[in-house]
Amino acid sequence: MNCIAIDDEPLALDLLKDYIEKIPFLKLQRTFTNPIEGLSYLQENKVDLVFLDVELPYVNGIEFVKCLQSRPQVIFTTAYDKYALAGYDLEITDYLVKPIMFERFLKAVNKAYNINKLSRKGSEAKENTATEKDHQPDFIMVKTGYNTLKVNLDDILYIEGLKDYIKIHTPGKTILTLNSLKKLQEILPESRFVRVHRSFIVALPKIDSIQRSRIVIGKTFVPVGENYKSAFKDMIASINL
């Protein structure tokens, strides 16, 4: 993690520098005694973590954090514990009271490291989802009789299984094709379609309401099977307000 330290006391900066050098995952980029210079540096450089004194000339640590547009993690370092509540309101990572013991410093930076790790995983997951979305077709090709029809995913309301056949229900028509729900389930994007019964797959965006053990899509009631209730409930809970 790239970090900087800001403190108007050179001895305090020397101690932080010594502690940081002992931590393998920390890389100290710069130290500052002037917070204005620190703000300028942050505007031009990517920093993951800032060690910030609260009692500073020109602008105190609390005002400093409020000035940040793209906010890195911040660990307050101060001789006064009266700023702890303000730090909590600003959602800083941790609050170290001087004189700072190495054991307490280690606990704070480990917390910062774990937050950074979770943040990176979240960003990677979003990027992967976006990439998958970019490469995923927004339609399927369905054989029906002697024809092969293009069916836009946005048009599908729900899909019904009938032994060796399936019915794809759209607002304008119902398409009958020789296929299986299992095979179609493997093709359809999980973020938009969910199987709720051994005979039904529904399009999540098309659900109008949920009534106990059935789903309402327009004027149609789709049952939710006992074996699918738990998974469906968890999915709905993840997008529920």
N, C-alpha and C positions, 0 to 999 in steps of 0.2 A: 504494500500500500504506500503510495506516495504521500508524504506528509510535510507540513511546515510547522514551525513553532514561533509564536509571537509573545514577547514579554519584554518589558522595558528594563528588566534587571538582568544584566549579563551573566551573573552567577546562576540565576534560575535557568537561563538558556543553556548554559554549560551542563547543568545537571540533566535537563531534558535530552540534550544531544548525547550524553553518555548513556542514558537509559535506552534511547532509541537505537543506538548502535548495537545494543545487546539483543535486540529483537529481530530475528531473521526476516520476518515478513514486512518490516517497516523500512522505508527508504527516505531519509531526510533530504529534502530538496533545498530548502533555505531556512534561515532564521531571521527574524526581524525584531528590532526594538521599537520601530515606528509602525503603528497599525495601518496608517495610510499607505505605506509602501507594501504592506501585506495585502491590503485590498486590491491594490494595483496588480500585484503578482497573481492573485486569484482570478482576475479578469482575463489574464492572458495564458494561464497554465492550468492543466488538469491536476487537481489535488484531491485525494481521497479523505484525508484527515487533517484537521487543524488543532494544534495544542494552543489554547488561547487564554492569556491572562485576562482577568476582568478589569482590574484597575490599571488603565492605560492612559497615556496622554492623548489629547485631541479627540479620541473617540473610545469609549469604554467597550468592553467585550460584548455586552448586551446589545449596544447600538451597532457594533461591528457585525454581529450575526444578522441583525435585521436588515443590514445593507446588502447582504449577499443575495444575488439573483439565482445563481446555480449553487445550491448549498452543499458543501461536503459535510462529512461528519465532523462534529466539534467536541473536543474535550476541554472543559474549563479548567484552568489551573490558577488558584487564587489563595491568598492567605486568609480570606474571609468566607465563612460558611453562610452568610446572610443572602448570598446570591443563588442559593440552591433552588429556591422556588422559581425564580426567573429562568434559570436554566431548564427546569422541568417544563415550563410553559413554552420555551423555545424548542423543545424536543431535542436537546443536545444529547450526545451519546453518554457522557459521564461527567463527573464533577470531582476534581482532585483538590484537596486542601493542602496547602504548603505547611510544613515541609513534607514533600511527597516521598513516601517510602516506595522502594522498587516493587515490593509485593503488591501494593495497591495500584501502582502504575501498570503492572503486568495484567492485573484483572481488568483494568479499563481498556487496554489495547486489545486484549483477547475478545472483549465484548464488541469493540469496533470491527475487528477482523471477521467475527461471525456475522455481523450485520452486513458487512461488505460482501461476504460470500453469498448470503441469501439474496442480496440485491442483484448480484451478477447472475445467479441462477434464474431469477425472475426475468431479467432482461433477455437472457438466452432463450428462455421458454417462449417469450413474446416474439422474438426474432424467428424462432423455429416455426411457431404457429403462423406467423405472417408469410414465411417462405412456403409452408405447406399450402396455405390459402392461395398464394400466387400460382402454384403449380397444379392445383386441384381443379379439374373441369367443373363447370357449374351446370353440367347436364349429363344425362346418361342416354345411351342408345338402346332401345328396346325392340326386340323382334315380336311382331304380332302378325300372324298369318304369313303372307308372302312379303310383308313390308318390314322395314326397320325404321322406327320412329325416334326422333330426338325429343327427349322430355327434359325441360328445364327444371332443375331442382327447386327453384323458387315457386314453381307451379304445383308441386306435389303437396297435397293435404295430408293424406295417410295412405298406407299400403296394406292390403288385405290378402292373407294367404288362404288358398283354396286347394288343398292337397298338392297336386302337381302344377297348379297355376297360381298366379298372383294377380290381383287387381290393383292398379295404380290409380288412385282417385285424384283428379285435378278439378278445378272449378268448372272447366268447360266440358270435360269428358272423362270416361273411365276406360283405362287401357288394360286389356287382358293379355297376358303373356305367359308362355310356358317357362317357368323358372321357380326358384325357391326363395323364401324369405331370408334364409340363412345366407345364401349367396349374395343377395341384394344388400343385406346388412353389412357385409364385408366391404362393399363398394361405396356405400353412402357415408358421408362425413359424420363422425360421431357427435360433433358439436352442433349438428342441425337435425339429426334423426335419432330416434331412440325406440328400441323395441319394448313394448309395454305388455305384450301378450304373445302366446305362441302363434297367434294368427294375425297380429297387427304390429306395424311400425308406424309411428306418427312423426310428422314434421314439427319440431318444437316451436318454430315461429308461428305456426298456424293454430296453436292451441288457444281457444277462447277462454276456457275455464276448466277447472278440475273439481269434480263433485264426488267426493269419497272414492269409490273404486271405478270411476269412469271419467273419461276426458271428453270435453265438448269441443267439437270443431264444426262451426256453422250449425247445421241442424242435425248433425250426426253425433251419436254417443259411441265412443270407443271404449271397450272394457279394459281394465288393468288387471292382468292375471296375478295370482298369488305369488308365483315364482319371480315376478318382475317388480313387485311393489316396492321392495326395499331399495333397489338400484334406482328406480324412477324417482322415489321420494328424495334420495340423496342428490340426484341431478337437479331436481327442482329447487331443493334447499340451497344449492350452490349459486343459483341465479335469482333467488328470492330476496326481496327487499324487506 
